[in-house]
Amino acid sequence: MPIRLSRQHERWIYLIGAILFLSGLGWLIAHNFLAAPGEFGDAHHPSEPWWLRLHGAAAMGFLMVIGSLLPGHIASAWRLRKNHRSGLFMLALVAVLLLTGYGLYYAGDEQSRPWISLIHWIAGTAAAAGLWLHIWLGKRKANMLHAVVRKPIAPDATGTAAAVAVQRKRSS
């Protein structure tokens, strides 16, 4: 099974990842910079719930994307030990994002919500950068493999294919 994703699969990952990242960033900006002073402290910006709705929908799409990567891309890369360190780092970040997202939505109380939120947005930012790094490392390694030029081996006096194969073995 190939490790390289189809162009369409890549586009879905990039699209859903971008929506997920930008909606999280939109919420952060609205929450931290657009809150207005109110009678009982800072009032939430009216766009915050919309950013969270979009972020939640994108998170569901992202779970489908991760699921689509498990049987082919992730399993094959792990078996072949190709780009598996950065892939494992990405999976760890996804696990942190899933746990903290669950904590924010279901388990967070007023004391734990600020630090869960902090961990969540730091992991989300790291995941965006980590995805870029994972892709770059994978494509760099693939390009390096394709760039290796085998020098032609001249047949020996007998000119047989077996002699050429033995000569190839000796030279590598």
C-alpha positions in Angstrom: 0.0 0.0 0.0 1.4 3.4 -0.9 2.5 5.9 1.7 2.1 8.9 -0.7 -1.5 10.2 -0.6 -3.5 11.0 -3.7 -3.7 14.6 -4.6 -7.5 14.6 -3.7 -6.8 13.1 -0.3 -4.1 15.7 0.4 -6.5 18.5 -0.6 -9.1 17.2 1.8 -6.6 17.1 4.6 -5.3 20.6 3.8 -8.8 22.0 3.5 -10.1 20.5 6.7 -6.9 21.3 8.6 -7.0 24.9 7.4 -10.6 25.3 8.5 -9.8 23.7 11.9 -6.8 25.9 12.4 -8.4 29.2 11.2 -11.6 28.6 13.2 -9.5 28.0 16.3 -7.5 31.1 15.6 -10.7 33.1 15.0 -12.0 32.0 18.4 -8.7 33.0 20.1 -8.8 36.4 18.5 -12.4 37.0 19.3 -12.0 35.7 22.9 -8.8 37.5 23.8 -8.9 40.7 21.7 -12.5 41.5 20.8 -14.2 41.1 24.2 -15.9 44.3 25.3 -16.1 45.5 28.8 -19.5 44.7 30.2 -21.5 45.3 33.4 -20.1 42.2 35.1 -16.6 42.0 33.5 -15.6 41.4 29.9 -18.5 40.3 27.7 -17.8 37.6 25.1 -17.6 38.8 21.5 -20.8 37.8 19.5 -18.7 35.8 17.0 -17.2 33.4 19.6 -20.1 30.8 19.5 -19.9 30.8 15.6 -16.2 30.2 15.7 -16.7 27.3 18.1 -19.5 25.8 16.0 -17.3 26.0 12.9 -14.3 24.6 14.9 -16.4 21.7 16.2 -17.7 20.8 12.7 -14.1 20.9 11.4 -13.0 18.7 14.3 -15.5 16.1 13.2 -14.2 16.3 9.7 -10.7 16.0 11.0 -11.5 12.8 12.9 -12.7 11.3 9.6 -9.5 12.4 7.9 -7.4 10.8 10.7 -9.5 7.6 10.3 -8.9 7.6 6.6 -5.1 7.8 7.2 -4.9 4.9 9.7 -5.3 1.8 7.5 -3.1 2.9 4.6 -0.8 5.9 5.1 0.0 5.5 8.8 0.1 1.6 8.9 2.3 1.4 5.8 4.7 4.2 7.0 5.0 2.5 10.4 5.7 -0.9 8.9 8.3 0.6 6.6 9.7 3.0 9.2 9.4 5.9 6.9 8.9 9.3 8.4 7.6 7.6 11.5 9.1 9.9 14.1 7.4 13.0 12.8 4.3 11.0 12.2 4.3 9.7 15.8 4.8 13.3 17.0 1.7 14.3 14.9 -0.3 11.4 16.4 0.7 12.5 19.9 -0.4 16.1 19.1 -3.7 14.8 17.7 -4.2 12.7 20.9 -3.5 15.8 23.1 -6.0 17.8 21.0 -8.7 15.2 21.2 -8.3 14.9 25.0 -8.2 18.6 25.6 -11.0 19.2 23.2 -13.1 16.7 25.1 -12.1 18.3 28.3 -13.1 21.8 27.1 -16.5 20.5 25.8 -17.5 18.0 28.5 -15.2 17.9 31.5 -13.8 21.3 32.0 -15.0 23.4 35.0 -14.2 27.1 35.6 -10.9 26.2 37.4 -9.5 23.8 34.8 -10.9 25.4 31.6 -8.1 28.1 31.3 -5.2 25.7 31.4 -7.0 23.0 29.3 -7.7 25.8 26.7 -4.0 26.9 26.8 -2.8 23.4 26.2 -5.3 22.9 23.4 -4.4 26.0 21.5 -0.6 25.5 22.0 -1.0 21.9 20.7 -3.1 23.1 17.8 -0.5 25.6 16.8 2.2 23.0 17.1 0.1 20.6 15.0 -0.2 23.1 12.2 3.6 23.6 12.2 4.2 19.9 12.7 2.0 18.9 9.8 4.0 21.2 7.5 7.3 19.7 8.9 6.0 16.1 8.5 5.1 16.7 4.9 8.4 18.5 4.2 10.4 15.7 5.7 8.5 13.0 3.9 8.8 14.7 0.5 12.5 15.5 1.1 13.3 11.9 1.9 11.3 10.7 -1.2 13.2 13.2 -3.4 16.5 12.1 -2.0 15.7 8.5 -2.9 14.8 9.5 -6.4 17.9 11.6 -6.8 20.3 8.8 -6.2 21.8 8.0 -9.6 23.1 4.5 -10.1 26.2 4.4 -12.2 25.9 2.0 -15.1 27.8 -1.3 -14.7 29.6 -2.6 -17.7 29.3 -6.3 -18.3 32.4 -8.3 -17.8 34.1 -10.3 -20.6 31.3 -12.9 -20.6 28.7 -10.2 -20.8 26.1 -12.3 -19.0 23.3 -10.9 -16.9 24.5 -13.0 -13.9 27.9 -11.5 -14.1 26.4 -8.0 -14.2 24.2 -8.9 -11.2 27.2 -10.1 -9.2 29.1 -7.0 -10.1 26.1 -4.8 -8.9 26.1 -6.7 -5.6 29.8 -6.1 -5.1 29.6 -2.4 -5.9 26.7 -1.7 -3.5 
